[in-house]
Amino acid sequence: MGVETGLQLRTLIKRSGELELSLVDVPTPEPGPDEVVVRIEAAPINPSDLGLLVGAADLSTMQASGTKDRPVITAKVPEAGMRAMAARVDESMPIGNEGAGVVVKTGSSDAAKALMGRTVAAIGGAMYSQYRCLKVSECLPLPAGTTPAEGASCFVNPLTSLGMTETMRREGHTALVHTAAASNLGQMLNKICLKDGIALVNIVRSAAQAEILRGLGAKYVVDSTSPTFMDDLIAALVETGATIAFDAIGGGKLAGQILNAMEAAINKSGKHPYSRYGSNVHKQVYIYGGLDTRPTEITRGFGMTWSVGGWLLFPFLMKIGKADTERLRQRVVDELKTTFASHYTKVVSLTEALDPANLAAYAKRATGEKFLIDPNKDK
Amino acid sequence: MGVETGLQLRTLIKRSGELELSLVDVPTPEPGPDEVVVRIEAAPINPSDLGLLVGAADLSTMQASGTKDRPVITAKVPEAGMRAMAARVDESMPIGNEGAGVVVKTGSSDAAKALMGRTVAAIGGAMYSQYRCLKVSECLPLPAGTTPAEGASCFVNPLTSLGMTETMRREGHTALVHTAAASNLGQMLNKICLKDGIALVNIVRSAAQAEILRGLGAKYVVDSTSPTFMDDLIAALVETGATIAFDAIGGGKLAGQILNAMEAAINKSGKHPYSRYGSNVHKQVYIYGGLDTRPTEITRGFGMTWSVGGWLLFPFLMKIGKADTERLRQRVVDELKTTFASHYTKVVSLTEALDPANLAAYAKRATGEKFLIDPNKDK
């Protein structure tokens, strides 16, 4: 098979309440003057991709069918989950936020031709495809000596972690809290904060994860599974003065515990008089992920000056504008092999991505476990 | 007893984990040149007063002691509740946000003397007192023919309900949702919205409450105890386009249900393309009360563009500034006997306020039940 057609991973949720993952052959579009065709060789499976890939499906009901070359996975979507899926029902969707590869065909413009043979990264969607036709302006040419695997995660995690420290500053906070902090993203955020001199309170879910972060030089690491968790967290918040948190967990009690610990730390600081409505210091938790899909359970013991809300990279970039986005993007390219280096536990092909054992592994979203898809691995 | 001393209601939470409510004799301060002494004759028990009055105490453990003239109420504060109480422990605090009464003594300035004999309202705190010394600038002189009972609730409910429609406009929404909507405040908000042509979705917790609001001319009333609640709410949100809610309940699932219903209504409108992150329309719930003290349980099925946070009158007034605050205040005075009229189920003296049966009744915060304290009723 040449560049004319390529395999593409598709996700479909049927009105009947069934998720179907499959591979389809799609013709590669002929590039327009300002477009290029990229042979995708590396695309990470980010938590944000998983949200689209499996939606509200219950993977314990997963069934494999199809053939070796064209595997099909099906799973049931519980009725309660279908409401949130309404807008995507019966629409077969390509997937894969970001990735990198080599330009194998170009349009007629000089800018397009200049990219021939270059390794480029992009955040164009549909990256779990063998070939992607992209605008020149969508391509981020990587420095010589950078492999597609090294450049695959140029956007989501690097810009998200930079977005967190930017948001912290813009909203008037001076230190921050991060949950699921041993994740790829969390490790990146640690490197940024160490480099930029920002106090970061890392919340992890095991002693082993705490060790990973301490090994990276993290100063404040608290383990939510420890019996002294709340006391440890309050102590770290007293020391750092953090009043903003970014939470990848979403479900369960953690977001509320953070707000309560912030308020306790503010009261301990003795800087604020008692008010029946709690301190007047604004306490913010942004939920940017959903590692725990259970409801968010907030025990309100922190007064009235608080907010919990969603945080998403693209609206954030829209808000800060083009110049500031470009500044963040340039920093990522400059520090791609240091601050923003990503690590993967396994590289899979498109067919391997639909192997039930692999799917079960990456859908668990376990910390430290990160898959990279190489759509051209089988070729 | 003359004006020299007066009874004052006090609330105290002891380090031992005990709430104590009592009456104490306090000397009335001699008014300074720009101050007056007000004989308080009417002070409402608002939900916000109850938060300070009983704190985290468990009223099922309530004990009455003391004498007929100096009753004392005690109750246990569960250990889990003591953390939030830390800042007020062992401090005997006066109470009563707002009230009205008659000026019985004045300072030497012309402005103070001009108030002699006038009925004034104030939001000065410690209003559950027989006498309050207030600055002239704290007093809102009421129009002739207004009784203290009519002016007692000039501030909290009127400015809070006006603050909701102001917040709605300032944050770019065009219609709003209100919970516990049959409350005194909710009825006020209905009158404001009807007058100002704002679509208001009223969420109530019984068919009887729905009737109260329909009787006031409310167009959108949905009952959260109805089996068709979610469908009814979504239908009302499709019609009104409301994307901001003010929630007095706080605990349980309601805040999350509102966000989910908003997202469903936005999707039904067909105006926004599908995104894996949900619609890009900002959905806001402000929690301004805690009628349900259980944790807030949010089932996140509404994408990433959302926020739940605390809303409080005074920070809001600080934010909008003096001129806009004055504009709202003037509207309240102008419409005190119409839009902003309050209704009370019972008028009690200070000793009656500490009668266990009364305390149990008003602490229930039942919709439609509202107590007014007349500290000089026994005299």
HADDOCK unambig.tbl for C-alpha pairs under 7 A between the chains (distance, minus, plus):
assign (segid A and resid 52 and name CA) (segid B and resid 276 and name CA) 5.72 0.50 0.50
assign (segid A and resid 84 and name CA) (segid B and resid 301 and name CA) 5.43 0.50 0.50
assign (segid A and resid 84 and name CA) (segid B and resid 302 and name CA) 6.78 0.50 0.50
assign (segid A and resid 87 and name CA) (segid B and resid 267 and name CA) 6.66 0.50 0.50
assign (segid A and resid 87 and name CA) (segid B and resid 274 and name CA) 5.60 0.50 0.50
assign (segid A and resid 88 and name CA) (segid B and resid 274 and name CA) 6.48 0.50 0.50
assign (segid A and resid 267 and name CA) (segid B and resid 87 and name CA) 6.84 0.50 0.50
assign (segid A and resid 274 and name CA) (segid B and resid 87 and name CA) 5.56 0.50 0.50
assign (segid A and resid 274 and name CA) (segid B and resid 88 and name CA) 6.51 0.50 0.50
assign (segid A and resid 276 and name CA) (segid B and resid 52 and name CA) 5.78 0.50 0.50
assign (segid A and resid 294 and name CA) (segid B and resid 299 and name CA) 6.97 0.50 0.50
assign (segid A and resid 295 and name CA) (segid B and resid 297 and name CA) 5.99 0.50 0.50
assign (segid A and resid 295 and name CA) (segid B and resid 298 and name CA) 5.07 0.50 0.50
assign (segid A and resid 295 and name CA) (segid B and resid 299 and name CA) 4.23 0.50 0.50
assign (segid A and resid 295 and name CA) (segid B and resid 300 and name CA) 6.36 0.50 0.50
assign (segid A and resid 296 and name CA) (segid B and resid 297 and name CA) 5.60 0.50 0.50
assign (segid A and resid 296 and name CA) (segid B and resid 298 and name CA) 4.90 0.50 0.50
assign (segid A and resid 296 and name CA) (segid B and resid 299 and name CA) 6.38 0.50 0.50
assign (segid A and resid 297 and name CA) (segid B and resid 295 and name CA) 5.97 0.50 0.50
assign (segid A and resid 297 and name CA) (segid B and resid 296 and name CA) 5.59 0.50 0.50
assign (segid A and resid 297 and name CA) (segid B and resid 297 and name CA) 4.52 0.50 0.50
assign (segid A and resid 297 and name CA) (segid B and resid 298 and name CA) 6.40 0.50 0.50
assign (segid A and resid 298 and name CA) (segid B and resid 295 and name CA) 5.07 0.50 0.50
assign (segid A and resid 298 and name CA) (segid B and resid 296 and name CA) 4.91 0.50 0.50
assign (segid A and resid 298 and name CA) (segid B and resid 297 and name CA) 6.40 0.50 0.50
assign (segid A and resid 299 and name CA) (segid B and resid 294 and name CA) 6.99 0.50 0.50
assign (segid A and resid 299 and name CA) (segid B and resid 295 and name CA) 4.24 0.50 0.50
assign (segid A and resid 299 and name CA) (segid B and resid 296 and name CA) 6.39 0.50 0.50
assign (segid A and resid 300 and name CA) (segid B and resid 295 and name CA) 6.38 0.50 0.50
assign (segid A and resid 301 and name CA) (segid B and resid 84 and name CA) 5.58 0.50 0.50
assign (segid A and resid 302 and name CA) (segid B and resid 84 and name CA) 6.91 0.50 0.50
assign (segid A and resid 304 and name CA) (segid B and resid 310 and name CA) 4.51 0.50 0.50
assign (segid A and resid 304 and name CA) (segid B and resid 311 and name CA) 6.29 0.50 0.50
assign (segid A and resid 304 and name CA) (segid B and resid 312 and name CA) 6.54 0.50 0.50
assign (segid A and resid 305 and name CA) (segid B and resid 310 and name CA) 5.51 0.50 0.50
assign (segid A and resid 306 and name CA) (segid B and resid 309 and name CA) 5.39 0.50 0.50
assign (segid A and resid 306 and name CA) (segid B and resid 310 and name CA) 5.43 0.50 0.50
assign (segid A and resid 307 and name CA) (segid B and resid 307 and name CA) 6.72 0.50 0.50
assign (segid A and resid 307 and name CA) (segid B and resid 308 and name CA) 5.65 0.50 0.50
assign (segid A and resid 307 and name CA) (segid B and resid 309 and name CA) 3.85 0.50 0.50
assign (segid A and resid 307 and name CA) (segid B and resid 310 and name CA) 6.38 0.50 0.50
assign (segid A and resid 308 and name CA) (segid B and resid 307 and name CA) 5.66 0.50 0.50
assign (segid A and resid 308 and name CA) (segid B and resid 308 and name CA) 5.25 0.50 0.50
assign (segid A and resid 308 and name CA) (segid B and resid 309 and name CA) 5.97 0.50 0.50
assign (segid A and resid 309 and name CA) (segid B and resid 306 and name CA) 5.38 0.50 0.50
assign (segid A and resid 309 and name CA) (segid B and resid 307 and name CA) 3.86 0.50 0.50
assign (segid A and resid 309 and name CA) (segid B and resid 308 and name CA) 5.97 0.50 0.50
assign (segid A and resid 310 and name CA) (segid B and resid 304 and name CA) 4.50 0.50 0.50
assign (segid A and resid 310 and name CA) (segid B and resid 305 and name CA) 5.49 0.50 0.50
assign (segid A and resid 310 and name CA) (segid B and resid 306 and name CA) 5.42 0.50 0.50
assign (segid A and resid 310 and name CA) (segid B and resid 307 and name CA) 6.38 0.50 0.50
assign (segid A and resid 311 and name CA) (segid B and resid 304 and name CA) 6.29 0.50 0.50
assign (segid A and resid 312 and name CA) (segid B and resid 304 and name CA) 6.53 0.50 0.50
